[in-house]
Amino acid sequence: MDIRQAKQQVKDTVEAYLACDADGEPLLARSQQRPVFLVGAPGIGKTAIMAQIADELDLGLVSYSMTHHTRQSALGLPFIAHQEYAGLEYDASEYTMSEIIDSVYQCMRDTGRERGILFLDEINCVSETLYPSMLQFLQFKTFGRHEVPQGWIVVTAGNPPEYNRSVHEFDIVTLDRVKRICVEPDLAAWKAYAADKGVHPAVLTFLEAKKDRFYSVRTTLDGKEFVTARGWDDLSDIMRAYERLGKEVDEALISHYVQDPKIAGEFAAYYELFQKYRDDYRIEAILEGKTPTDVVERAQEAEFDERLSLIGLMLDALEPEFRAIMERTDVILGVRDALRDVKVRALDGGRDAASVPDALADAIAQRVQAREALIVSGAHAAKRRIARAELDVLERFGRELGAGSGDAQADMEALEGMFAQEAAVDGAVDAQEARLGAAFDFLAAAFGDAQEMLIFVTELTQRTPSARYLAQFGSASYFSHNQPMILSDSHRRLRSLVEELEL
């Protein structure tokens, strides 16, 4: 299966293991909760999906690469403990707590999350001295005498033997005690993640045109030459940073991440063309509805690779505002929920009622604690930004309200007035709709309803920020072009079926 399917499998498993019945008992006894064992080539996103799952399910996450561990760090250090039984006194060897298990407890203390995922990577590449203990861990979820805490699910990962000479083949007894999920590299699955993250459009359009360059591992006389999903992802990040700093993105830099000289050279050449397209097509002029005639003519005469690059540039220019509007919407919704809590406590709290300023101060304190937990747990950057912005708004409301009037109803109405002003996003939505409409007008003028329009519409639908925006605010220009695309696609499928019937 691909990485997207594997993520869903792991997520479903974690939720099933954590689920309880009406009496609070786990649906699956701990002894029945097989550790997940993800098996796949290096760099395809096994580690990345674990952070996403923990973030989406609001769980703690402790990650370890087992190749870095000795038997002592995994099991703990031995010490002599004095014991007594039936009048017999004796000394026995015991072990301090495993560094790994201790990290789970540390995560629980720092984040306040009692449940989480313990992710152990490269589980089948441990040292010879640790290997027997690792098999015991997979079967019993213990390191030495110390068990993984209740509410923590064990997920492991490893590479197939062909990618790593250090791999230990698990025997049938061990494999029969884990839930093995085999993952294969898949461009379509990675693109869904990459578009959501905002991977550089040059990377996305290059791989769309040359799909066989996405993942490659081969042995040559000079050693291993390879390119992985992780390599493309990291290359995108450094390219963004270099462009922002005005530094040159050249083949030498690319080869640090795309470690196949042929593919690195191809992408370097493509990137030069991509930068030229960025200058020649004047994307901002297109999105302002001021497209020069020669730009439309050039697009009409361009080869398909160039047209893909143009679409990628337009999507890349539209994406930041889609993301900003939706993050702003998330902030507004968070503030709304906080103010609802304040209203309930101040107006409907009965004996436990507090003044509006005090209830607001308590709500702010709760969100300060929640934000600190997000920082400690390494939550997604967008979540941290939203939490910070939500806190800023609430703190500003608190300063403007001050000590209040002493009248809870009047103070609440004052807060509601502040919120009404804060919640206005119509201006930003109108501006983005104008830019999106201009993009559609350009594509229609250059390509009509051909495949370029279909690609643009599909990408808007698949990328999370734009998809959320369209679902929340709608878009006349999007829906006017999307409906013909749906009808046209249905017509093509029907025609294909008729041709297959040979009527």
C-alpha positions in Angstrom: 0.0 0.0 0.0 1.1 3.6 -0.4 2.0 6.0 2.5 -1.5 7.6 2.6 -3.2 4.2 3.0 -0.6 3.2 5.6 -1.3 6.3 7.6 -5.0 5.5 7.6 -4.3 1.9 8.7 -2.1 3.1 11.6 -4.5 5.8 12.6 -7.5 3.4 12.6 -5.4 0.9 14.7 -4.4 3.5 17.3 -8.0 4.6 17.6 -9.2 1.0 18.0 -6.6 0.3 20.7 -7.6 3.4 22.6 -11.3 2.8 22.3 -13.3 1.7 25.4 -16.7 0.3 26.0 -19.5 1.8 28.1 -17.8 0.6 31.3 -14.5 2.2 30.4 -12.8 -1.1 29.5 -10.6 -1.3 26.4 -12.3 -2.9 23.4 -9.1 -4.8 22.8 -7.2 -6.1 25.8 -3.6 -4.9 26.0 -2.4 -8.4 25.3 -4.3 -8.3 22.0 -2.9 -4.9 20.9 -0.2 -6.0 18.5 2.5 -3.4 17.9 2.3 -1.9 14.4 5.3 -2.7 12.3 5.7 -0.4 9.3 8.1 -1.9 6.7 9.2 0.3 3.8 12.1 1.8 1.9 13.9 4.7 3.6 12.7 8.2 3.1 9.1 7.5 2.1 7.5 9.2 5.0 7.1 6.6 7.8 8.3 9.0 10.5 6.3 12.0 9.1 3.0 10.2 9.2 3.5 9.4 12.9 3.7 13.1 13.8 0.6 13.8 11.7 -1.4 11.0 13.4 -0.4 12.2 16.9 -1.3 15.8 15.9 -4.6 14.8 14.5 -5.6 12.6 17.4 -4.2 15.0 20.0 -1.8 12.4 21.4 1.6 12.6 22.8 4.5 11.3 20.6 7.9 9.9 21.6 10.1 8.9 18.8 13.4 6.9 18.9 15.7 5.5 16.3 16.8 2.2 17.7 20.1 2.1 15.9 21.3 4.8 18.4 20.6 2.6 21.4 22.8 0.2 23.4 21.4 -2.5 25.6 22.1 -0.3 28.6 20.2 2.7 27.4 17.2 0.6 26.2 17.0 -1.6 29.3 18.5 0.6 32.0 21.5 0.1 34.1 21.9 -2.9 36.6 22.0 -2.4 40.3 22.0 -4.7 43.3 18.7 -4.7 45.2 18.4 -6.3 48.7 15.4 -8.8 48.8 13.8 -10.9 51.5 11.4 -13.8 51.3 10.2 -16.2 54.1 13.0 -15.1 56.3 15.6 -15.5 53.5 17.6 -12.4 52.7 19.5 -12.1 49.4 20.8 -9.7 46.9 19.5 -9.6 43.3 20.2 -7.7 40.1 17.6 -5.2 39.0 17.6 -2.5 36.3 16.9 1.2 36.4 14.1 2.4 34.2 14.8 2.3 30.4 15.6 5.7 28.9 12.9 5.0 26.4 10.2 4.4 29.0 11.4 7.3 31.0 10.9 9.5 27.9 7.3 8.5 27.7 6.7 9.6 31.3 8.6 12.8 30.6 6.3 13.5 27.7 3.3 12.9 29.9 4.6 15.4 32.5 5.5 18.1 29.9 2.4 17.9 27.7 -0.3 16.8 30.2 -1.2 14.1 27.6 -1.9 10.7 29.3 -2.2 8.9 26.0 0.2 8.7 23.1 2.3 6.8 20.6 5.7 5.4 21.2 7.4 5.2 17.8 10.5 3.1 17.5 12.2 3.5 14.1 14.7 1.0 12.5 13.5 -1.6 14.9 15.0 -4.5 12.9 18.4 -2.8 12.7 19.4 -2.9 16.4 22.7 -4.2 17.7 23.3 -7.9 18.3 23.3 -7.4 22.1 19.9 -5.6 22.0 18.2 -7.9 19.5 16.8 -10.5 22.0 15.4 -7.8 24.2 13.8 -6.1 21.2 12.0 -9.3 20.4 10.8 -9.5 24.0 9.6 -5.9 23.8 7.5 -6.6 20.6 5.8 -9.5 22.4 5.3 -8.1 25.9 5.7 -4.2 25.5 8.4 -4.2 28.2 12.0 -3.1 28.4 13.4 -5.2 31.3 10.8 -5.1 34.0 9.4 -1.7 32.9 6.2 -1.7 30.8 5.0 0.9 28.4 2.4 3.0 30.3 -1.3 2.3 29.8 -2.8 4.4 27.0 0.4 4.4 25.0 0.4 2.5 21.7 3.5 1.0 20.2 4.3 1.6 16.6 7.5 0.5 15.0 9.2 0.8 11.6 12.0 -0.8 9.7 13.6 -1.1 6.3 13.5 -4.2 4.0 16.9 -6.1 3.9 17.7 -4.9 0.4 18.1 -1.3 1.7 20.1 -2.0 4.9 22.7 -4.7 5.5 22.1 -4.4 9.3 18.6 -5.7 9.1 17.7 -8.7 11.2 15.0 -10.9 9.7 12.2 -11.4 12.3 11.2 -15.0 12.8 7.6 -16.2 12.3 6.9 -16.3 16.1 7.7 -12.5 16.2 5.9 -11.6 13.0 2.9 -13.4 14.3 2.8 -11.0 17.2 3.0 -7.7 15.3 0.7 -6.0 12.8 2.9 -5.7 9.7 2.1 -3.0 7.2 4.2 -2.9 4.0 4.6 0.5 2.4 5.6 1.2 -1.2 6.7 4.6 -2.7 3.8 6.3 -4.5 4.0 9.7 -6.1 0.2 10.4 -6.1 0.0 9.7 -2.3 3.1 11.9 -1.6 1.8 14.7 -3.8 -1.3 15.0 -1.6 0.9 15.6 1.4 3.3 17.8 -0.5 0.6 20.1 -1.9 -0.8 20.5 1.6 2.6 21.3 3.1 3.4 23.7 0.3 6.3 21.9 -1.3 8.0 24.1 -3.9 6.1 24.2 -7.2 9.2 23.4 -9.2 9.5 20.1 -7.4 5.8 19.2 -7.9 5.7 20.1 -11.6 9.0 18.4 -12.3 7.8 15.2 -10.7 4.4 15.5 -12.5 6.3 15.6 -15.8 8.8 12.9 -14.8 7.1 10.5 -12.5 9.8 7.9 -12.6 12.2 10.4 -10.9 10.3 10.4 -7.7 12.0 7.4 -6.0 15.1 5.6 -7.1 17.8 3.5 -5.4 20.5 1.9 -7.5 24.0 0.5 -7.0 26.8 1.7 -9.3 30.5 1.4 -9.4 30.7 4.6 -7.4 28.4 3.4 -4.7 24.7 4.0 -4.0 22.8 6.6 -6.0 19.4 7.4 -4.7 16.5 9.9 -4.5 13.7 9.6 -2.0 10.5 11.4 -0.9 12.4 12.7 2.1 15.1 14.1 -0.2 12.5 16.0 -2.4 10.8 17.3 0.8 14.0 18.6 2.3 15.2 20.0 -1.0 12.0 22.0 -1.2 12.5 23.5 2.3 16.1 24.6 1.5 15.1 26.0 -1.9 12.4 28.2 -0.2 15.0 29.4 2.3 17.6 30.1 -0.4 15.1 32.0 -2.5 14.0 34.1 0.4 17.7 35.0 1.2 18.5 35.6 -2.4 21.0 32.8 -2.6 21.6 30.6 -5.7 19.9 27.3 -6.0 22.3 25.3 -8.1 23.2 21.7 -9.0 25.7 21.5 -6.1 22.9 22.3 -3.6 20.4 20.0 -5.3 22.8 17.1 -5.3 23.0 17.2 -1.5 19.4 16.1 -1.4 18.9 14.4 -4.7 21.7 11.9 -4.5 21.6 10.6 -8.0 23.8 12.8 -10.3 21.6 12.2 -13.4 18.4 13.2 -11.7 20.0 16.1 -9.8 21.3 17.4 -13.2 17.9 17.1 -14.8 16.2 19.0 -12.0 18.9 21.7 -11.9 18.2 22.3 -15.6 14.5 22.3 -15.1 14.7 24.7 -12.2 16.6 27.3 -14.4 13.7 27.1 -16.9 11.2 27.3 -14.0 12.7 30.5 -12.8 12.6 31.9 -16.3 8.9 31.1 -16.6 8.4 32.9 -13.2 9.9 36.0 -14.8 8.4 35.7 -18.3 4.8 35.0 -17.3 4.4 37.8 -14.7 2.1 35.8 -12.4 1.1 38.7 -10.2 -0.1 40.6 -13.3 -2.2 37.6 -14.3 -3.8 37.4 -10.8 -4.5 41.2 -10.9 -6.4 40.7 -14.1 -3.8 42.6 -16.2 -2.5 39.8 -18.4 -0.5 41.1 -21.3 -1.6 39.7 -24.7 1.8 38.3 -25.4 1.7 36.2 -22.2 -1.6 34.5 -23.4 0.0 33.8 -26.8 3.1 32.4 -25.3 1.0 30.0 -23.0 -0.9 28.8 -26.1 2.3 28.0 -27.9 4.1 26.4 -24.9 4.9 22.7 -24.6 3.0 20.8 -21.9 5.9 20.8 -19.4 6.0 24.6 -19.6 2.2 24.7 -19.1 2.5 22.5 -16.0 5.1 24.9 -14.6 2.8 27.9 -15.3 -0.1 26.2 -13.4 2.3 25.4 -10.5 3.4 29.0 -10.4 -0.2 30.3 -10.3 -1.2 27.8 -7.5 1.9 28.8 -5.5 1.0 32.4 -5.8 -2.6 31.8 -4.7 -1.8 29.4 -1.8 -0.5 31.8 0.9 -3.7 33.8 1.0 -5.9 30.6 1.0 -3.8 29.4 4.0 -3.9 32.8 5.7 -7.7 33.1 5.4 -8.3 29.6 6.8 -5.9 30.1 9.7 -7.6 33.4 10.4 -10.9 31.6 10.3 -9.6 28.9 12.8 -8.5 31.7 15.1 -11.9 33.3 15.0 -13.6 30.0 15.8 -11.2 29.4 18.7 -12.0 32.9 20.1 -15.7 32.2 19.6 -15.5 29.0 21.6 -13.6 30.8 24.4 -16.1 33.6 24.6 -19.0 31.0 24.7 -17.3 29.4 27.8 -16.9 32.9 29.4 -20.6 33.6 28.8 -21.8 30.3 30.3 -19.7 30.8 33.4 -20.5 34.5 33.9 -24.2 34.5 33.1 -25.3 30.9 33.7 -22.8 29.8 36.4 -25.2 30.0 39.3 -23.3 29.9 42.6 -20.0 29.3 40.7 -20.5 32.4 38.5 -17.6 34.6 38.0 -17.4 38.2 36.7 -16.8 38.5 32.9 -13.2 39.8 33.4 -12.4 36.9 35.8 -14.0 34.3 33.5 -12.0 35.7 30.5 -8.8 35.7 32.6 -9.4 32.0 33.3 -10.1 31.2 29.7 -6.8 33.0 28.7 -4.9 31.0 31.4 -6.3 27.7 30.0 -5.1 28.6 26.5 -1.7 29.6 27.7 -1.3 26.1 29.1 -2.7 24.5 26.0 -0.2 26.5 23.8 2.7 25.5 26.0 1.7 21.9 25.6 1.6 22.3 21.8 5.2 23.7 21.9 6.5 20.9 24.1 4.9 18.2 22.0 6.3 19.6 18.8 2.8 20.2 17.2 2.5 21.3 13.6 3.7 24.9 13.1 0.3 26.0 11.8 -1.4 24.8 15.1 1.2 26.8 17.1 0.6 29.9 15.0 -3.2 29.6 15.4 -2.9 29.1 19.2 -0.6 32.1 19.5 -2.9 34.3 17.4 -6.0 33.2 19.4 -4.2 34.0 22.6 -3.2 37.4 21.3 -6.9 38.3 20.4 -8.2 37.1 23.8 -5.5 39.1 25.7 -6.3 42.2 23.7 -10.0 41.7 24.5 -9.0 41.4 28.2 -7.0 44.7 28.1 -9.8 46.5 26.3 -12.4 45.2 28.8 -10.2 46.0 31.8 -12.0 45.6 35.2 -15.4 45.7 33.5 -18.5 47.6 34.5 -19.7 45.3 37.2 -22.7 44.4 35.0 -22.1 40.9 33.6 -24.7 41.4 30.8 -23.1 44.7 29.7 -19.6 43.3 29.9 -20.6 40.3 27.8 -22.2 42.6 25.2 -18.9 44.6 25.0 -17.0 41.4 24.4 -19.5 40.4 21.7 -19.0 43.7 20.0 -15.2 43.3 20.0 -15.7 39.8 18.5 -18.0 41.0 15.7 -15.2 43.4 14.6 -12.6 40.8 14.8 -14.6 38.2 12.8 -14.9 40.3 9.7 -13.0 38.6 6.9 -15.1 39.6 3.9 -12.5 42.0 2.5 -9.8 39.3 2.4 -12.3 36.8 0.9 -13.4 39.3 -1.8 -9.8 40.0 -2.7 -8.9 36.4 -3.0 -12.0 35.6 -5.1 -10.9 38.4 -7.5 -7.5 36.8 -7.9 -8.9 33.4 -8.3 -11.3 34.7 -11.0 -8.5 36.3 -12.8 -6.6 33.0 -12.8 -9.6 31.2 -14.3 -10.1 33.9 -16.9 -6.4 33.6 -18.0 -6.6 29.8 -18.3 -9.8 30.0 -20.2 -8.3 32.5 -22.6 -5.2 30.5 -23.1 -6.5 26.9 -23.0 -10.3 26.9 -22.9 -11.6 23.9 -21.1 -8.7 21.6 -22.0 -6.7 19.5 -19.6 -4.8 22.5 -18.2 -8.1 23.8 -16.8 -8.8 20.3 -15.4 -5.4 20.1 -13.7 -5.9 23.6 -12.1 -9.4 22.7 -10.8 -8.2 19.3 -9.5 -5.2 20.8 -7.7 -7.5 23.4 -6.0 -9.7 20.6 -4.8 -6.9 18.4 -3.5 -4.8 21.0 -1.7 -6.1 21.4 1.9 -6.0 25.2 2.2 -7.8 25.9 -1.0 -10.2 23.0 -0.5 -11.1 24.3 2.9 -11.5 27.8 1.6 -13.8 26.7 -1.2 -15.9 24.6 1.2 -16.2 27.5 3.7 -16.6 30.5 1.5 -17.5 29.1 -2.0 -16.3 30.7 -5.2 -18.4 31.7 -8.2 -15.4 31.4 -10.6 -14.4 28.0 -9.2 -17.9 26.5 -9.5 -18.6 27.9 -12.9 -15.5 26.1 -14.2 -15.7 23.0 -12.0 -19.2 22.0 -13.2 -18.3 21.8 -16.9 -15.2 19.8 -15.9 -17.3 17.3 -14.1 -19.7 17.0 -17.0 -16.9 16.8 -19.5 -15.2 14.1 -17.5 -18.4 12.1 -17.2 -18.9 12.4 -21.0 -15.4 11.1 -21.6 -16.0 8.1 -19.4 -19.3 7.3 -21.0 -17.8 7.6 -24.5 -15.0 5.3 -23.4 -17.5 2.7 -22.2 -19.4 2.9 -25.5 -16.2 2.4 -27.4 -15.4 -0.7 -25.3 -18.8 -2.2 -26.1 -18.0 -1.8 -29.8 -21.6 -0.9 -30.7 
